[in-house]
Amino acid sequence: MVHGSLAGIMFLVLTILLMIGFPVAFTLLGTALTFGLIGFGWDFFNLLPLRIWGVITNFTLLAVPLFVFMGVMLERSGIAEELLETMALLFGRMRGGLAISVVVVGALLGASTGIVGATVVTMGLLSLPTMLRRGYQPELATGTISAAGTLGQIIPPSIVLVLLGDIIGVSVGDLFIGAVFPGLVLVVLYIIYIIIISYVKPEWAPLIPEEEWKDIVQQGLGKRVMKALVPPLFLMVSVLGSIFAGIASPTEAAAVGATGSMLLAAANRRFNLKILKEVMEATTRLTCMVFIILVGAGAFGLVFRGLGGDQWVRSYIQHIPYGKWGVLFICMTIVFIIGFFLDFIEITFIHIPVLAPIMKELGFDPLWFALLFAVNLQTSFMTPPFGFSLFYLKGVAPPSITTGHIYRGIIPFVILQLCGLLVLVFFPPLATWLPREVLGP
């Protein structure tokens, strides 16, 4: 009982320190070391090296630096720029066509890179000025870009899915295949919303003028579309196709993707030693950040469970009304609310290890609730005050775009993401059917 109370105090101290603004990795390690000494004495240091060694030698996590490398290299290859410009022309004569093109490009880039920052910044630089110049309402323009940029967190290959698979104990390949339909559900919901709002409020999303459209068609739109679509489709097939076909594991497919990104950069004449050095430096920094946090989270989890924290949480959750569905609602609500204040990596490493065993014990399909967590975590990028997608967009937006425009713009898309989460709750086969068809039961 004393240990359980100590685990609760430990979790509270961690939360307060994170809210104050202390670095995540040092906060996790510092809290774990302090409470480990209090709870177990110096013998705690006999257990810690084994936990850290288990994290560092985990082969599945090798996919993280490879996917990061792939995403950063693609950012430098010019693929996103070409895609955005071409898709904007392709949907140009539809009401809300520019916004729809941003969603489509966000999905394609999500399936190619999986890095939210690169996608939001690129689309903010290229699409936002164009949308504003065409007379789009600032809230609709900023909301669409912020939401489309986060699609890389659910559409595979996704670093979030790699981390969730390792923590929950689900095959990353199953998660990649299972995430296809939930990702498409969100894309469809975004597009339906844009079409409806564009017809209800036509002044929010004007059409491209007829004369300008004729000039575009005369310049050969079909050839340009093919040229823009082939590179990302090539990468999607090389990465996801190799997993779906059973040719490669997710880690091996990540290596294929990293190689493919270099080939595409070379094809676009954007590959040289200077760019390679910059990409490798960025990859090293991001990977070190992830693994330092992962080591801290491993130490924190060791102490928290050793102090009986999981039993302490379980004893409270058992008293929640409406059985396991009440527990599911509470867990999803906790993750959603925490997303207002913490980054998805922090939530994945700190809260998911506590909640996931409870969900397993209640009999939920691990693949299904892992994807529920992934969709829920995606909203953390768009919920103020600490939504990273909002920060990225504000950093590259024209001076006329205020923080208020961005915050108001994301509200409908956060609601749509929650609708997508509900669809996945009520229709679990959206997450489980495809992996079983492709890989078998």
C-alpha positions in Angstrom: 0.0 0.0 0.0 2.9 2.3 0.8 4.6 1.4 -2.4 1.3 2.1 -4.4 1.0 5.5 -2.8 4.7 6.2 -3.6 4.0 5.2 -7.3 1.1 7.7 -7.3 3.4 10.5 -5.9 6.0 9.6 -8.4 3.6 10.0 -11.3 2.3 13.3 -9.9 5.9 14.6 -9.6 6.7 13.6 -13.1 3.6 15.4 -14.5 4.3 18.6 -12.5 7.9 18.7 -13.7 6.8 18.2 -17.3 4.2 20.9 -17.1 6.8 23.3 -15.7 8.9 22.7 -18.7 11.8 20.5 -17.7 13.3 18.4 -20.5 11.4 15.1 -20.9 14.4 12.7 -21.0 16.1 14.1 -17.9 12.8 14.4 -16.0 12.0 10.7 -16.7 15.5 9.5 -15.6 15.7 11.9 -12.7 12.3 10.9 -11.3 13.0 7.2 -11.9 16.4 7.3 -10.1 15.1 9.3 -7.2 12.1 7.2 -6.5 14.0 4.0 -7.3 16.5 4.8 -4.5 13.6 5.7 -2.1 11.7 2.5 -2.9 14.5 -0.1 -3.4 17.7 1.4 -2.1 21.0 0.9 -3.9 20.0 -2.5 -5.2 17.9 -0.6 -7.8 21.1 0.0 -9.8 21.5 -3.7 -10.3 18.3 -3.9 -12.2 18.5 -0.7 -14.3 21.3 -1.7 -16.7 19.4 -4.8 -17.8 16.3 -2.7 -18.6 18.4 -0.1 -20.6 20.3 -2.9 -22.4 16.9 -4.4 -23.4 15.9 -1.1 -25.0 19.1 -0.5 -26.8 19.3 -4.0 -28.3 15.7 -4.0 -29.6 15.9 -4.8 -33.3 12.4 -3.5 -34.1 13.4 0.0 -33.0 16.1 0.1 -35.7 13.3 1.2 -38.0 13.1 4.5 -36.2 16.3 6.1 -37.5 15.7 4.6 -40.9 12.3 6.1 -41.3 13.5 9.4 -39.9 16.3 9.4 -42.5 13.8 8.6 -45.3 11.6 11.5 -44.3 14.3 14.1 -44.0 15.9 13.0 -47.3 12.5 13.3 -49.0 12.1 16.8 -47.6 15.2 17.8 -49.5 14.3 15.9 -52.7 11.6 18.4 -53.9 8.9 15.7 -54.1 6.5 17.5 -51.8 6.8 20.7 -53.7 6.0 19.1 -57.1 3.1 17.1 -55.6 1.5 20.2 -54.0 1.7 22.3 -57.1 0.4 19.5 -59.4 -2.5 18.3 -57.1 -3.6 21.9 -56.7 -4.0 22.1 -60.5 -5.7 18.7 -60.7 -8.5 19.6 -58.3 -8.5 23.3 -59.3 -12.0 23.3 -60.9 -13.7 21.7 -57.9 -15.3 23.8 -55.2 -12.7 23.6 -52.4 -10.3 21.9 -54.8 -7.2 23.5 -53.4 -8.0 22.4 -49.8 -8.8 18.9 -51.1 -5.4 18.8 -52.9 -3.7 19.6 -49.6 -5.4 16.7 -47.9 -4.5 14.3 -50.7 -0.9 15.5 -50.7 -0.8 15.2 -46.9 -1.9 11.6 -47.2 0.6 10.8 -49.9 3.5 12.5 -48.0 2.3 10.7 -44.9 2.6 7.4 -46.7 6.1 8.4 -48.0 7.7 10.2 -45.1 5.7 10.0 -41.8 7.3 13.2 -40.5 4.7 15.8 -39.5 7.1 18.7 -39.2 8.4 18.4 -42.7 5.0 18.0 -44.2 3.3 20.9 -42.4 6.2 23.3 -43.0 6.4 22.4 -46.7 2.6 22.7 -47.3 2.5 25.9 -45.2 5.2 27.5 -47.3 3.8 26.4 -50.6 0.0 26.1 -50.2 -1.0 28.7 -47.6 0.0 31.8 -49.6 -1.7 30.3 -52.7 -4.9 29.5 -50.8 -5.0 33.0 -49.3 -4.3 34.6 -52.7 -7.2 32.7 -54.2 -9.6 34.1 -51.5 -9.8 31.1 -49.1 -11.0 31.8 -45.6 -7.8 31.8 -43.4 -9.4 29.4 -40.8 -10.2 26.9 -43.5 -6.8 27.1 -45.1 -4.8 26.8 -41.9 -7.0 24.1 -40.4 -6.7 22.0 -43.6 -2.9 22.3 -43.7 -2.5 21.5 -40.0 -4.8 18.4 -40.2 -3.4 17.1 -43.5 0.1 17.4 -42.1 -0.7 15.1 -39.2 -1.9 12.2 -41.4 1.6 10.8 -41.4 1.1 9.8 -37.8 -1.5 7.2 -38.7 -0.9 6.4 -42.4 2.0 3.9 -42.5 5.0 4.0 -42.4 4.7 5.8 -39.1 7.2 6.2 -36.3 4.3 6.3 -33.8 3.2 2.8 -35.0 6.7 1.5 -34.6 6.9 2.7 -31.0 3.4 1.6 -30.1 4.0 -1.9 -31.6 7.1 -2.3 -29.5 5.4 -1.1 -26.2 2.1 -2.9 -26.6 3.7 -6.1 -28.1 2.0 -6.1 -31.5 3.7 -6.8 -34.8 4.7 -3.6 -36.5 3.8 -5.2 -39.8 0.2 -5.9 -38.5 0.0 -2.3 -37.3 1.1 -0.9 -40.7 -1.5 -3.0 -42.6 -4.2 -2.3 -40.0 -3.7 1.5 -40.1 -4.5 1.7 -43.9 -8.3 1.9 -43.5 -8.3 4.1 -40.3 -6.0 6.5 -42.2 -8.3 6.5 -45.3 -11.3 7.1 -43.0 -9.7 10.3 -41.8 -8.8 11.4 -45.3 -12.4 10.8 -46.5 -13.9 12.7 -43.5 -11.6 15.7 -44.2 -12.6 15.8 -47.9 -16.3 15.4 -47.1 -16.1 18.3 -44.7 -14.3 20.5 -47.2 -16.8 19.7 -49.9 -19.8 20.5 -47.7 -18.4 23.7 -46.2 -17.3 24.8 -49.7 -20.9 24.5 -51.0 -22.5 25.9 -47.8 -20.0 28.8 -47.8 -18.8 29.2 -51.4 -17.0 32.5 -50.5 -14.7 30.5 -48.2 -13.2 28.4 -51.1 -13.5 30.2 -54.5 -12.9 28.4 -57.8 -9.9 28.9 -60.1 -10.9 31.4 -62.9 -12.0 29.8 -66.1 -9.3 31.6 -68.2 -6.5 30.4 -65.9 -7.8 26.8 -66.0 -7.7 26.8 -69.8 -4.1 27.9 -69.7 -3.2 25.1 -67.3 -4.9 22.4 -69.4 -3.0 23.6 -72.5 0.3 23.2 -70.7 -0.2 19.4 -70.4 -1.8 18.6 -67.0 -1.9 14.8 -67.5 1.9 14.5 -68.0 2.6 16.7 -65.1 0.3 14.7 -62.8 2.1 11.4 -63.7 5.5 12.9 -63.1 4.4 14.2 -59.7 2.7 10.9 -58.6 5.2 8.3 -59.7 8.0 9.1 -57.1 5.8 8.9 -54.0 4.0 5.9 -55.4 7.3 4.2 -56.0 8.3 4.8 -52.4 5.0 3.6 -51.1 5.2 0.4 -53.1 8.8 -0.2 -52.1 8.2 0.2 -48.4 4.6 -0.9 -47.8 4.5 -3.4 -50.7 7.5 -5.3 -49.4 5.8 -5.6 -46.0 2.3 -6.5 -47.3 3.9 -9.1 -49.7 5.8 -10.7 -46.8 9.1 -10.0 -48.5 10.6 -7.8 -45.8 10.0 -7.1 -42.1 9.2 -3.5 -41.1 12.8 -2.8 -40.1 14.1 -4.2 -43.5 11.4 -2.2 -45.3 12.6 1.0 -43.5 16.0 0.3 -45.0 14.4 -0.1 -48.4 12.7 3.2 -47.9 15.8 5.0 -46.8 17.6 3.7 -50.0 14.6 4.7 -52.1 14.6 8.2 -50.7 18.2 8.6 -51.8 17.4 7.3 -55.3 14.5 9.8 -55.6 16.7 12.7 -54.4 19.3 11.7 -57.0 16.7 11.5 -59.7 15.6 15.1 -58.8 19.3 16.1 -58.8 19.1 17.0 -55.1 21.6 14.4 -53.9 25.2 15.4 -53.0 27.5 15.0 -50.0 26.4 18.3 -48.4 22.8 17.2 -48.4 23.7 13.7 -47.2 25.7 15.2 -44.3 22.7 17.5 -43.3 20.3 14.6 -43.5 22.5 12.3 -41.4 23.0 15.1 -38.8 19.2 15.7 -38.6 18.6 11.9 -38.3 21.1 11.5 -35.6 19.7 14.4 -33.5 16.1 13.1 -33.8 17.0 9.5 -33.2 19.1 10.4 -30.1 16.1 12.4 -28.7 13.8 9.4 -29.2 16.2 6.9 -27.7 17.2 9.0 -24.7 13.5 9.4 -23.9 13.0 5.7 -24.4 15.7 4.8 -22.0 14.2 7.3 -19.5 10.8 5.8 -20.0 12.2 2.3 -19.5 13.7 3.3 -16.2 10.5 5.0 -15.2 8.4 2.0 -16.1 10.7 -0.3 -14.1 10.4 1.8 -10.9 6.6 2.5 -11.4 5.8 -1.2 -11.8 8.2 -2.2 -9.0 6.4 0.2 -6.7 3.1 -1.5 -7.6 1.9 1.4 -9.7 0.2 -0.8 -12.3 -1.8 -2.5 -9.5 -2.6 1.0 -8.0 -4.0 2.2 -11.4 -5.9 -1.0 -11.9 -7.5 -0.8 -8.5 -8.9 2.6 -9.4 -10.0 1.6 -12.9 -11.9 -1.5 -11.7 -14.4 0.9 -10.0 -15.3 2.7 -13.2 -18.9 2.1 -14.2 -20.1 0.4 -17.5 -17.4 -2.3 -17.4 -14.6 -2.5 -19.9 -16.3 0.0 -22.3 -16.3 2.6 -19.4 -12.6 1.9 -19.0 -12.0 2.3 -22.7 -13.7 5.6 -22.6 -11.7 6.8 -19.7 -8.4 5.7 -21.2 -9.1 7.4 -24.5 -10.3 10.6 -22.7 -7.1 10.6 -20.6 -4.9 10.3 -23.7 -6.9 13.0 -25.5 -6.7 15.5 -22.6 -3.0 14.8 -22.0 -2.4 15.5 -25.7 -3.2 19.2 -25.0 -0.1 19.4 -22.9 2.4 16.7 -23.9 4.1 15.6 -27.1 3.0 12.2 -28.7 6.4 10.7 -27.8 6.0 11.6 -24.2 2.5 10.1 -24.1 3.6 7.0 -25.9 6.5 6.3 -23.5 4.9 7.4 -20.2 1.2 6.7 -20.4 0.7 3.9 -22.9 2.8 1.4 -20.9 0.5 2.0 -18.0 -2.8 1.8 -19.9 -2.0 -0.9 -22.4 -1.8 -3.8 -19.9 -5.1 -2.9 -18.5 -6.7 -2.9 -21.9 -5.2 -6.4 -22.6 -6.5 -7.7 -19.3 -10.0 -6.6 -20.2 -9.9 -8.7 -23.3 -9.6 -6.0 -26.0 -7.8 -6.9 -29.2 -4.2 -5.4 -28.9 -4.0 -4.6 -32.6 -7.3 -2.7 -32.4 -6.6 -0.7 -29.3 -3.1 0.1 -30.5 -4.6 1.8 -33.6 -7.2 3.5 -31.3 -4.2 5.0 -29.4 -2.5 6.0 -32.7 -5.6 7.9 -33.9 -6.0 9.5 -30.5 -2.3 10.5 -30.4 -2.7 12.1 -33.8 -4.9 14.8 -32.2 -2.1 15.8 -29.9 -0.5 17.6 -32.8 -3.5 19.8 -33.3 -4.7 20.6 -29.8 -3.6 23.9 -28.3 -1.6 25.1 -26.4 1.2 22.6 -27.3 0.1 21.2 -30.7 3.3 20.9 -32.7 1.5 21.1 -36.0 0.2 24.6 -35.0 3.7 25.7 -34.0 5.1 24.5 -37.3 2.4 26.3 -39.4 2.6 29.6 -37.4 6.4 29.6 -37.9 6.0 29.7 -41.7 2.7 31.5 -42.1 2.4 35.0 -43.6 2.2 37.9 -41.0 -1.6 38.3 -41.8 -2.2 34.8 -40.2 -2.7 35.0 -36.5 -2.6 32.3 -33.8 -6.4 32.8 -33.5 -6.9 31.9 -37.2 -5.0 28.7 -36.7 -6.7 27.7 -33.4 -10.2 28.4 -34.8 -9.3 26.5 -38.0 -8.3 23.3 -36.4 -11.5 22.9 -34.3 -13.6 21.2 -37.0 -10.7 18.9 -37.9 -10.1 17.8 -34.2 -13.9 17.0 -34.1 -13.5 15.0 -37.3 -10.5 13.1 -35.8 -12.7 12.2 -32.8 -15.4 11.1 -35.2 -12.8 8.9 -36.9 -11.9 7.5 -33.5 -15.6 6.7 -32.8 -15.9 5.0 -36.2 -12.9 2.8 -35.3 -14.5 2.0 -31.9 -17.8 0.9 -33.4 -16.3 -0.9 -36.4 -13.2 -2.8 -35.1 -12.8 -4.8 -38.4 -11.6 -1.5 -40.0 -8.4 -2.2 -38.1 -8.3 -6.0 -37.9 -9.7 -7.3 -41.1 -6.9 -6.3 -43.6 -4.0 -7.7 -41.5 -5.8 -11.0 -41.1 -6.6 -11.2 -44.8 -3.0 -10.3 -45.8 -1.0 -12.1 -43.1 -3.5 -14.7 -41.9 -5.0 -15.2 -38.4 
